[in-house]
Structures are given as structure tokens and as C-alpha cells.
């Protein structure tokens, strides 16, 4: 059974930084796309960044140049260092995993079958 556990959320002022981590367990092989999503109150969940098992990385336009996704395969851990945080980055952040083929992975909620419980990020102005 795949389990994803996020950590690293918190409250920061605008311009600050946080690093999210997602510890994964139960993955049957290395052929998973891993992604970060976020959901603000009253809004739909949206994709933030993904790393596919073929090495492809993608970001939402709103976070390009500020967030960096990376994966440590030895530790089965996904990271999301976030810099220059803005109040509009405030949301619950979720880690997700998908066993679909690498070239079909995207920043779309239906692409992912496994989800963590989320970690809250709050950015004050």
C-alpha cells in the first residue's frame, strides 16, 4: 500500500522560504510520477510541480523560478523548496504519486491515484 507523508509546512512572511518533504513508502518499483499540488480555501486543487520517472520536470507558471522539485530515490523522498513566497501561495500542499507511463504524467489531479494528507503553508503579507 502506497503511503505519502508530507512535512515542512508552516507560517512565513512574504518573501520567505520553506521546504516541503514527502516521504513515500510502499512503492512497488521506481516507475512513479511524483507531484506537488495545492488547494486554497474555496478553490480547486491545482498542480504545482511534477517529476516523472523519465526525469521530466514541469512547473505551474505561477511558481516557475521560485519553487524547485527534486526527488531522492535512495530515500524515497520528494522535496519542494519554495522561495520568494507570496500570500497567494497560501494553501494546503499535497504530495501525489502516479504509476502511469512517464510521458502521460501531467499537473492534473486525475492523473494521480495516491495522495498524502497535506501540509499547510501560510504566507502573510
C-alpha positions in Angstrom: 0.0 0.0 0.0 1.4 3.3 -1.1 1.7 5.9 1.7 2.8 9.5 1.3 3.5 11.7 4.3 4.2 15.4 3.8 6.1 17.7 6.2 7.7 21.1 6.3 4.7 23.4 6.1 4.4 26.4 8.3 3.8 30.1 8.5 6.1 32.6 6.9 6.1 36.2 5.8 6.1 37.2 2.2 9.5 36.8 0.6 10.4 33.9 3.0 11.2 30.3 2.2 10.0 26.8 3.2 11.0 23.3 2.1 8.3 20.7 1.9 9.2 17.0 2.1 7.2 13.9 1.2 8.2 10.5 2.4 6.9 7.7 0.3 6.6 4.1 1.2 5.0 1.0 -0.4 6.2 2.0 -3.9 6.5 -1.3 -5.9 9.1 0.0 -8.3 10.7 3.2 -9.5 8.2 3.9 -12.2 6.1 6.6 -10.5 5.5 10.2 -11.4 5.6 12.3 -8.2 3.9 15.7 -7.9 3.0 18.5 -5.6 -0.4 20.0 -5.6 -2.1 22.7 -3.6 -5.6 23.7 -2.6 -6.6 27.1 -1.2 -9.9 27.6 0.6 -12.7 27.8 -1.8 -10.6 26.9 -4.8 -9.9 23.7 -6.7 -6.8 21.7 -6.2 -4.1 22.7 -8.7 -0.8 21.2 -9.8 2.4 22.9 -8.7 5.2 20.7 -9.9 5.9 17.2 -11.0 8.9 14.9 -11.6 8.3 11.9 -13.9 10.3 8.7 -13.7 11.9 9.5 -17.0 13.4 12.7 -15.4 11.0 15.2 -16.9 10.1 18.1 -14.7 7.2 20.5 -15.0 6.0 23.5 -13.1 2.9 25.6 -12.9 3.6 29.1 -14.4 2.8 30.7 -11.1 5.8 29.0 -9.3 8.4 28.9 -12.0 11.7 30.4 -10.8 10.6 30.2 -7.2 9.9 26.5 -6.5 12.2 23.6 -7.3 11.1 20.0 -7.2 13.5 17.2 -6.6 13.5 13.5 -5.6 15.9 11.4 -3.6 15.3 7.9 -4.9 17.5 6.3 -2.2 15.4 7.9 0.5 12.1 7.6 -1.4 11.6 11.3 -0.6 10.2 14.1 -2.7 11.2 17.7 -2.0 9.8 21.2 -2.8 12.0 24.1 -1.7 9.9 27.2 -2.0 11.5 30.7 -2.2 10.1 34.2 -2.5 6.8 33.1 -1.1 3.7 35.2 -1.8 0.4 35.4 0.1 -1.2 33.8 -2.9 0.9 30.7 -2.2 -1.1 30.1 0.9 -2.8 26.7 0.6 -2.7 23.1 1.8 0.0 21.3 -0.1 -0.3 17.7 -1.1 2.1 15.1 -2.4 0.8 12.7 -5.0 2.1 9.7 -6.9 1.1 8.0 -10.1 2.1 4.7 -11.6 1.1 5.8 -15.1 3.6 6.0 -18.0 6.1 8.8 -17.6 5.2 10.7 -20.8 1.5 10.8 -19.8 2.1 12.4 -16.4 0.9 16.0 -16.1 -0.1 18.6 -13.5 -3.7 17.2 -13.4 -5.4 15.9 -10.4 -7.0 12.8 -12.1 -3.5 11.6 -13.2 -2.6 10.7 -9.6 -4.0 7.8 -7.7 -2.1 8.2 -4.4 -2.3 11.2 -2.1 -0.9 12.4 1.1 -2.8 14.1 3.9 -1.3 17.5 3.1 0.8 20.1 4.9 -0.4 23.7 5.4 1.6 26.7 4.1 0.5 30.1 5.2 2.2 33.3 3.8 1.4 36.6 5.4 1.9 40.0 3.8 
